[in-house]
Amino acid sequence: MLKPILLVEDDARDLELTLVALERSQLANEVVIVRDGAAALEYLQREGEFAARAAGNPAVILLDLKLPKVNGLEVLQAVRASQELHSIPVVMLTSSQEESDVVRSYSLGVNAYVVKPVEFKPFITAIADLGMFWAVLNEPPPGSVRATRRGD
């Protein structure tokens, strides 16, 4: 079974474009969508509306920086502080090019920081490449359960 991709995005346009890009990359992974940082933490910790979800971590978290309720940096900090979650790859996917955001993200342990391209085609390409790398090509840390890909 393939691990899902957790997409944490509050902007409707960016959400739609990201889903189109992931679909075009032909990934078979389910994409779980949450619209704020509090919901992301509930999903990851299997609490609230996600209390009954199956155990297991996503293949990758695509995390917007500027989110309602709990911002992306706070979500990242909680993920890295958790023994159960700390090895999940986290990609900050944001429109912020502020140096302080980049520095803070890396200091908290983000795996990659990607600035969302403004134009449609570069945006689609960037997201498709991210999805392919983190969900298919990336080798998880030792001790992690690797999901089986189609054809393996």
Secondary structure as GFF3:
##gff-version 3
##sequence-region A 1 152
A	DSSP	beta_strand	5	8	.	.	.	ID=ss1
A	DSSP	alpha_helix	12	24	.	.	.	ID=ss2
A	DSSP	beta_strand	31	34	.	.	.	ID=ss3
A	DSSP	alpha_helix	37	45	.	.	.	ID=ss4
A	DSSP	three_ten_helix	48	50	.	.	.	ID=ss5
A	DSSP	beta_strand	60	63	.	.	.	ID=ss6
A	DSSP	alpha_helix	72	81	.	.	.	ID=ss7
A	DSSP	beta_strand	90	94	.	.	.	ID=ss8
A	DSSP	alpha_helix	99	107	.	.	.	ID=ss9
A	DSSP	beta_strand	112	115	.	.	.	ID=ss10
A	DSSP	alpha_helix	120	132	.	.	.	ID=ss11
A	DSSP	pi_helix	133	137	.	.	.	ID=ss12
###
